[in-house]
Amino acid sequence: MEIDDELENHRLETLNEHEFVRRPDKANHGPGTMNMAQAAMIAEVCAANLDTYVLQSYSVLIDPELYRLATIASEAVGELNSAIQDRL
């Protein structure tokens, strides 16, 4: 998935808001840190919940568009989890 201009602008605005409130120490949030491990754990829980509760929901199963979107979301969260795991 490529990052488009709108998404990149949103990411930078959010990053700026974090740094305005309290500038995080990047050494505590980068690859191999406990915070990165926490992000991996949360992504794993999200992926499991999407697969277990959303993709298996009868309401989603009977609606082709919802099922398609839930599948895309599940795959994206799985890809995110893998990318985070690679940085641990």
Residue pairs with C-beta under 8 A, 6 or more apart in sequence:
1 76
1 79
3 11
18 24
27 33
28 34
28 35
29 35
29 36
30 36
30 87
31 87
31 88
32 87
32 88
36 84
36 87
36 88
37 88
39 84
40 81
40 84
40 85
40 88
43 77
43 80
43 81
43 84
44 81
46 77
46 81
47 74
47 77
47 78
47 81
50 70
50 73
50 74
50 77
51 74
54 60
54 70
54 73
54 74
55 61
55 67
55 70
55 71
55 74
59 66
60 66
60 67
60 70
61 67
